[in-house]
């Protein structure tokens, strides 16, 4: 009698394994490690998130906390924050579970950002993988949605500041801003409605969206074959190199997931990830502008802090610095990442299929543009800490803001030009060697 595992292995082999059409061939280098780490982190987030979601209460209603926390025992707290304290202090293993969830979230975003940068710098987005790239950007946007909604759920002091930022950005939207803010915030802040929406998104909407996009992304990788590094001993344009998905890649992924889980557990035992006791709950009278959201959202906060004051009426539309920093600049970043492959295709008149990865300096136009775009995002992200820089160097915060305003324009142009020049020198040197 054939075992169920053997039957499953046979089905996978026909569908997505050695005998599939075309056979699955998956790379085993650094790029594969990054993408596999992101998937492993998402699996850990899913398991820990389900366990945390069973006891979480998405409400801002005041409740009296009675439990093991000496700091909050007997105090009136928002229900959401009281739930987090109860998980951390009263539920066996609860603090470790929360730390593991947040540590996996950090790894998840690091791997997603690294994978996106690698794709852009090496040209892995070129035909026939344009659709794979666009779906990958969709995965990144969903991941940012996870970050923002996950930050709101504990309803700590940082969450309150992020809610105020969201409210300001919504009110700055032309035509629909006030109506949208009234709909989401129910006319007040803090808002039970917005917290419930964040919970629904984080638990019920974003996970299925991510799984669907991830499934599509992996299917496209399977159908188009992954772009591979150039190897002197084989023609990767014609021959497939790598490992079949089943059973080789699955076994390696299982081993990687086990190792990542172990490392995250160790870090969770040693590092106080997500310990909110000393942050405190969000109370309207205690809101502050000096706290910072999670690092993946620094680019948004940085833009709000360093974009100069603007208040213009253009064709009946009011343009403010909040609109520019909260909508226009993030839109330019996302649009640049999505549209760049199509721009490169038109500028370089390159409509051929590519199955190998380039060196980051192989294409001057790409090296300059992607370097400038990345630098712009980094400057915006660092701008979130203008108050910290002011404190460290004992410089007036106005001077720090003015410096970042200059760097926001000058640094991307300078580094982009430098990357283009370095790439041209590399290309010329390679051509001279070939001649």
C-alpha positions in Angstrom: 0.0 0.0 0.0 1.4 3.4 -1.0 1.8 5.9 1.8 0.0 9.3 1.6 3.4 11.0 1.8 4.6 9.1 -1.3 1.4 10.0 -3.1 1.8 13.7 -2.2 5.4 13.6 -3.3 4.4 12.0 -6.7 1.7 14.7 -7.2 4.2 17.5 -6.4 6.8 16.0 -8.6 4.4 16.1 -11.6 3.0 19.6 -10.8 6.0 21.6 -9.5 8.9 19.2 -9.4 11.3 17.4 -11.8 8.6 16.2 -14.2 6.6 19.4 -14.3 6.4 21.3 -17.6 8.8 23.1 -17.4 10.7 21.3 -14.6 11.1 23.4 -11.5 14.7 24.7 -11.1 15.3 26.9 -8.1 18.6 28.8 -7.3 20.5 28.1 -4.1 22.6 31.3 -3.8 22.3 34.4 -1.7 19.2 35.6 -3.4 17.3 32.4 -2.7 18.4 32.6 0.9 16.8 36.1 1.2 13.5 35.1 -0.3 13.3 31.9 1.7 14.1 33.8 4.9 11.1 36.1 4.1 8.8 33.2 3.6 10.0 31.4 6.8 9.5 34.6 8.8 6.0 34.9 7.4 5.2 31.4 8.5 6.4 32.2 12.0 4.4 35.4 12.0 1.3 33.4 11.0 1.6 30.8 13.7 2.4 33.3 16.5 -0.2 35.8 15.2 -2.9 33.2 15.4 -2.0 32.4 19.0 -1.9 36.1 19.9 -5.1 36.8 18.1 -7.1 34.4 20.2 -6.8 36.6 23.3 -6.5 40.1 21.7 -9.3 42.5 22.1 -9.5 45.4 19.6 -11.1 48.1 21.7 -10.2 51.4 23.2 -12.8 51.1 25.9 -11.4 51.7 29.4 -11.0 48.6 31.6 -9.4 48.1 35.0 -6.4 45.8 34.7 -5.9 43.3 37.5 -2.9 41.0 37.1 0.7 40.3 37.7 2.1 43.6 36.3 3.1 45.8 39.3 3.2 48.8 37.1 -0.4 48.6 35.9 -2.2 46.5 38.5 -5.4 48.3 39.5 -5.1 51.0 36.8 -7.7 51.9 34.1 -6.2 51.1 30.6 -7.5 51.0 27.1 -8.8 47.4 26.5 -6.3 46.8 23.7 -3.3 47.8 25.8 -4.6 45.9 28.8 -4.8 42.8 26.6 -1.1 43.2 25.6 -0.1 43.6 29.3 -2.2 40.5 30.2 -0.5 38.5 27.4 3.0 39.6 28.5 2.6 39.3 32.3 -0.2 36.8 33.0 -0.2 34.3 30.1 2.5 31.6 30.4 5.0 32.1 27.6 3.1 35.1 26.4 6.0 37.6 26.6 8.2 35.2 24.6 5.4 34.7 22.1 5.1 38.5 21.5 8.8 38.9 21.3 9.1 36.1 18.7 6.3 37.7 16.7 8.0 41.1 16.6 11.5 39.6 15.9 10.0 37.7 13.0 8.4 40.9 11.7 11.8 42.6 11.7 13.4 39.7 9.8 10.5 39.6 7.4 10.8 43.3 6.5 14.6 43.1 6.3 14.4 40.2 3.9 11.7 41.9 1.8 13.7 45.1 1.4 16.9 43.2 0.6 15.2 41.1 -2.0 13.7 44.1 -3.7 17.0 46.0 -3.8 18.8 42.9 -5.2 16.1 42.6 -7.9 16.5 46.2 -8.9 20.3 46.4 -8.9 20.9 43.1 -10.7 18.2 43.5 -13.4 16.2 40.4 -12.3 13.0 42.2 -13.3 13.7 42.1 -17.1 11.7 40.1 -19.5 10.3 37.5 -19.1 10.0 38.4 -15.4 8.2 41.8 -15.4 5.0 40.4 -14.0 7.1 38.6 -11.2 8.6 42.0 -10.3 5.2 43.8 -10.2 3.7 41.1 -8.0 6.8 41.3 -5.7 6.2 45.0 -5.2 2.6 44.2 -4.3 4.0 41.9 -1.6 6.1 44.7 -0.3 3.1 47.0 0.0 1.1 44.4 1.8 4.1 43.9 4.2 4.1 47.6 4.9 0.4 47.3 5.6 1.2 44.5 8.1 3.8 46.8 9.7 1.4 49.7 10.2 -1.6 47.8 11.4 0.5 45.6 13.6 2.0 48.7 15.3 -1.5 50.1 16.0 -2.9 47.0 17.7 -1.1 47.3 21.0 -2.5 50.8 21.3 0.6 52.1 23.0 2.1 55.6 22.8 3.7 55.0 19.4 0.4 53.7 18.0 -1.2 56.9 19.1 1.3 59.1 17.3 0.9 57.0 14.2 -2.8 57.4 14.4 -2.4 61.2 14.5 -0.1 61.0 11.4 -2.6 59.0 9.5 -5.4 61.4 10.5 -3.3 64.4 9.3 -2.5 62.7 6.0 -6.2 61.9 5.4 -7.3 65.4 6.1 -4.7 66.6 3.6 -6.2 64.5 0.8 -8.0 66.7 -1.8 -11.8 66.3 -2.2 -12.2 63.1 -0.1 -9.9 63.7 2.9 -12.4 65.0 5.4 -15.0 62.4 4.5 -12.5 59.5 4.6 -11.2 60.7 8.0 -14.7 60.9 9.4 -15.5 57.4 8.1 -12.4 55.8 9.5 -12.0 57.7 12.8 -15.7 58.1 13.6 -15.1 61.8 14.2 -12.8 61.3 17.1 -9.3 60.1 18.2 -8.7 57.7 19.7 -11.2 55.7 17.7 -12.6 52.3 18.3 -13.6 52.1 14.7 -10.1 52.7 13.3 -8.6 50.2 15.7 -11.2 47.6 14.6 -10.4 48.3 11.0 -6.7 47.9 11.7 -7.4 44.6 13.4 -9.6 43.3 10.6 -6.9 44.3 8.1 -4.0 42.8 10.0 -5.8 39.5 10.8 -8.4 38.9 8.1 -7.5 40.9 5.0 -3.8 41.3 4.7 -2.8 37.6 5.3 -5.0 36.2 2.5 -3.8 39.0 0.2 -0.2 38.2 1.0 -0.7 34.4 0.6 -2.5 35.0 -2.8 0.2 37.3 -4.1 3.0 35.0 -2.7 1.3 32.0 -4.5 1.2 34.0 -7.7 4.8 35.2 -7.3 6.1 31.6 -6.8 4.1 30.3 -9.7 5.5 33.0 -11.9 9.0 32.1 -10.7 8.3 28.5 -11.5 7.0 29.2 -15.0 9.6 31.8 -15.9 12.5 30.2 -14.2 14.6 32.3 -11.7 17.2 34.6 -13.1 20.6 33.1 -12.2 24.1 34.4 -11.7 26.5 34.2 -14.6 28.7 31.1 -14.4 31.8 30.6 -16.6 31.4 26.9 -16.8 27.8 26.7 -18.1 25.5 28.6 -20.5 22.8 29.6 -18.2 20.9 31.2 -21.0 20.1 27.7 -22.3 20.8 25.2 -19.5 19.0 25.2 -16.1 21.1 25.3 -13.0 19.9 25.0 -9.5 17.8 22.5 -7.5 14.3 21.1 -8.3 11.6 22.4 -5.9 10.7 18.9 -4.9 12.3 17.4 -2.9 15.6 19.3 -2.9 14.4 22.9 -2.4 11.7 21.9 0.0 14.2 20.1 2.2 16.5 23.0 2.2 13.7 25.4 3.0 12.6 23.2 5.9 16.1 23.2 7.3 16.4 27.0 6.9 13.0 27.6 8.6 14.0 25.4 11.5 17.3 27.3 11.9 15.7 30.7 11.6 13.0 29.8 14.2 15.8 28.7 16.6 17.7 31.9 16.2 14.6 34.1 16.6 13.7 32.2 19.8 17.2 32.8 21.2 17.0 36.5 20.3 13.5 36.7 21.8 14.8 35.3 25.1 17.7 37.8 25.2 16.3 41.0 23.5 13.3 42.9 24.9 11.4 43.0 21.6 8.0 44.6 21.9 8.1 45.1 25.7 5.5 47.9 26.1 5.3 48.3 29.9 7.5 51.4 29.9 6.0 52.9 26.8 2.5 53.1 28.3 -0.9 53.2 26.6 -2.1 55.9 24.2 -3.8 58.6 26.1 -4.9 61.8 24.3 -3.4 64.0 27.0 0.0 62.2 26.8 0.5 62.0 23.0 3.9 63.1 21.9 5.7 63.8 18.6 9.1 62.6 19.9 8.3 58.8 19.4 9.1 57.0 16.2 7.1 54.4 14.3 8.7 51.0 13.2 11.7 51.5 10.9 10.0 50.3 7.7 7.8 53.5 8.0 10.6 55.9 8.8 10.5 57.2 5.2 7.0 58.5 5.8 7.7 60.1 9.1 11.0 61.5 7.8 9.2 63.2 4.9 6.7 64.8 7.3 9.5 66.2 9.5 11.8 67.6 6.8 9.6 68.7 3.9 9.3 72.5 4.3 5.9 74.1 5.0 3.8 74.4 1.9 0.3 75.8 1.5 -0.7 76.4 -2.1 -3.9 76.4 -4.1 -3.3 74.8 -7.6 -6.3 74.5 -9.9 -8.5 74.5 -6.9 -6.6 71.8 -5.1 -4.9 72.7 -1.8 -1.3 71.5 -1.7 0.3 71.2 1.7 3.6 69.8 3.0 1.6 67.0 4.7 0.1 66.0 1.3 3.5 66.1 -0.3 5.3 64.1 2.4 2.5 61.7 3.2 1.2 61.0 -0.3 3.3 62.4 -3.1 6.8 61.3 -2.0 5.7 57.8 -1.1 3.8 57.6 -4.3 6.9 58.6 -6.3 9.0 56.0 -4.5 6.5 53.2 -5.1 5.9 54.4 -8.6 9.6 54.5 -9.3 10.1 50.9 -8.1 7.1 49.6 -10.2 7.7 51.5 -13.4 11.5 51.5 -13.6 11.7 48.1 -15.4 9.4 49.6 -18.2 11.4 52.8 -18.3 14.7 50.9 -18.6 13.2 48.8 -21.4 12.2 51.9 -23.3 15.4 53.9 -22.7 17.8 51.1 -23.5 15.6 49.7 -26.2 16.1 46.3 -24.7 13.2 44.0 -25.5 15.2 40.7 -25.3 14.8 38.0 -22.7 17.4 37.8 -20.0 18.0 34.8 -17.8 21.1 36.0 -15.9 21.8 38.6 -13.2 23.9 41.6 -13.9 26.6 43.1 -11.6 25.1 46.2 -10.0 27.5 48.4 -12.1 26.9 46.6 -15.5 24.3 49.0 -16.7 25.1 52.7 -16.1 21.5 54.0 -16.4 20.2 51.4 -13.9 23.1 52.0 -11.5 22.5 55.7 -11.4 18.7 55.6 -11.2 18.4 52.8 -8.6 21.2 54.4 -6.5 19.5 57.8 -6.5 16.1 56.2 -5.7 17.6 54.2 -2.8 19.5 57.2 -1.5 16.4 59.3 -1.5 14.5 56.7 0.5 17.4 56.4 3.0 17.6 60.2 3.5 13.8 60.3 4.1 14.1 57.5 6.6 17.0 59.1 8.4 15.0 62.3 8.5 12.7 60.6 11.0 15.4 61.1 13.6 16.1 64.8 13.3 15.3 65.3 16.9 17.8 62.5 17.9 20.5 63.9 15.7 19.9 67.3 17.3 20.2 65.9 20.8 23.3 63.8 20.0 25.3 66.7 18.4 23.8 69.5 20.5 22.6 71.3 17.3 19.4 73.2 17.0 16.7 71.0 15.4 16.0 73.7 12.8 19.5 73.4 11.5 19.3 69.6 11.3 16.0 69.9 9.4 17.6 72.4 7.0 20.5 70.1 6.4 18.3 67.1 5.6 16.3 69.3 3.2 19.5 70.0 1.3 20.6 66.3 1.5 17.2 65.2 0.2 18.0 66.8 -3.1 21.8 66.9 -3.3 22.7 63.4 -2.1 20.6 61.3 -4.5 21.8 63.4 -7.4 25.4 63.1 -6.3 25.5 59.4 -5.5 23.4 58.6 -8.6 25.9 60.5 -10.8 28.8 58.8 -9.1 27.3 55.3 -9.6 26.7 56.1 -13.3 30.3 57.2 -13.7 31.6 54.1 -11.9 29.4 51.9 -14.1 30.6 53.5 -17.3 34.2 53.0 -16.3 33.5 49.4 -15.6 31.8 48.9 -18.9 34.7 50.6 -20.8 37.2 48.5 -19.0 35.4 45.3 -19.8 35.1 46.3 -23.5 38.9 47.1 -23.6 39.6 43.7 -22.2 37.4 42.0 -24.8 39.1 43.9 -27.6 
